[in-house]
Amino acid sequence: HITNAIKLFESEIGTNILDYSLYADTDYVPARIVAFIETEENISKNISNNLVSIFDKNLAKVNAEHGRMLRVGESSKSIIYTVKPGTYAKYRENKIKSGIPTNQIKAVRFIDTEEKLDYFKKAILEKY
């Protein structure tokens, strides 16, 4: 679902998304999705004002439950952070330097540890 939603989102905002990760922010009430995205170019100003709406709309297209939860208030609007250029490449490089074999490094699609969350928070460029 997520890959399809990201492709739809990318197409609508007109900016190539190089990589992305999602985090379920359950400390926020009601819970929300936090997306960290690295883009090829900056997001245009006229799109940036609607970025969260576009993201949530496209996620709801591929996951009706997300749309329902937003409508009834069981979920909050998402938060989107763009991260500095090279954030994901640097993450992989750091894993290789720490001794993890290249073939065992997986794309960080879901942020499931505080270590990963801290890493991506330090790379934030803009919040939407």
C-alpha positions in Angstrom: 0.0 0.0 0.0 2.7 2.4 1.0 4.7 2.1 -2.2 1.6 2.7 -4.3 0.7 5.7 -2.2 4.2 7.2 -2.5 4.1 6.7 -6.2 0.8 8.5 -6.5 2.0 11.2 -4.1 5.2 11.7 -6.1 3.3 12.0 -9.3 0.9 14.6 -7.9 3.6 16.8 -6.4 5.8 16.7 -9.4 9.0 15.9 -7.5 11.0 12.7 -7.6 11.2 11.1 -4.2 14.5 9.4 -3.9 13.7 7.6 -0.6 11.3 7.7 2.3 10.5 6.3 5.7 7.4 6.2 7.8 6.9 6.4 11.5 3.8 5.7 13.5 3.6 8.5 16.1 1.5 6.8 18.7 2.6 9.4 21.4 0.5 12.0 19.5 -3.3 11.7 20.2 -4.9 10.6 18.0 -2.0 8.8 16.4 -0.5 10.0 13.1 1.9 9.0 10.4 5.1 10.8 10.2 6.8 10.6 6.8 10.5 11.4 6.2 11.2 12.0 2.5 14.3 12.8 0.5 13.5 14.5 -2.8 15.5 15.1 -5.9 14.6 18.8 -6.0 12.8 21.2 -3.7 9.1 21.1 -3.4 7.5 24.0 -5.1 5.8 26.6 -2.8 2.4 26.3 -4.4 2.4 22.5 -3.7 4.0 22.7 -0.2 0.9 24.3 1.3 -1.1 21.3 0.4 1.6 18.6 0.9 0.0 16.8 3.9 -3.5 16.8 2.3 -2.0 15.4 -0.9 -0.1 12.7 1.0 -3.1 11.7 3.2 -5.5 11.7 0.1 -3.2 9.3 -1.8 -2.6 7.1 1.2 -6.4 6.9 1.7 -6.7 5.9 -2.0 -4.7 2.7 -1.5 -5.8 2.1 2.1 -9.5 2.9 2.8 -9.0 2.3 6.5 -6.6 5.3 6.7 -9.1 7.5 5.0 -11.9 6.3 7.4 -9.8 6.9 10.4 -9.0 10.4 9.3 -12.6 11.2 8.6 -13.9 10.0 12.0 -11.0 11.4 14.0 -9.3 8.2 15.0 -6.2 9.3 13.3 -4.6 12.8 12.9 -3.3 14.3 9.7 0.1 13.2 8.8 3.3 15.1 9.3 5.9 15.3 6.5 9.5 16.1 6.9 11.9 16.6 4.0 15.4 15.5 4.9 18.8 16.8 3.7 20.2 15.5 0.4 22.2 12.3 0.9 20.5 11.3 4.2 19.6 7.8 3.0 23.0 7.2 1.4 24.7 8.3 4.6 22.6 6.0 6.6 23.7 3.1 4.5 27.3 4.2 4.6 27.1 4.3 8.4 25.7 0.8 8.6 28.5 -0.5 6.3 31.1 1.3 8.5 29.6 -0.4 11.6 30.3 -3.8 10.0 27.0 -4.7 8.5 27.4 -6.5 5.2 26.1 -4.6 2.2 23.7 -7.3 1.2 22.0 -7.2 4.7 21.2 -3.5 4.7 17.6 -3.0 4.0 15.8 0.1 3.0 14.4 1.9 6.0 10.7 2.0 5.1 9.4 1.9 8.7 11.1 3.6 11.6 10.9 1.1 14.4 13.7 2.1 16.8 14.6 5.2 18.6 18.1 5.1 16.9 16.5 5.3 13.5 14.1 8.0 14.6 16.9 10.1 16.1 19.0 9.7 12.9 16.2 11.0 10.7 15.1 13.8 13.1 18.7 15.1 12.9 18.4 15.2 9.1 15.2 17.3 8.9 15.3 20.1 6.3 11.6 21.2 6.4 8.4 20.3 8.2 5.0 20.2 6.5 
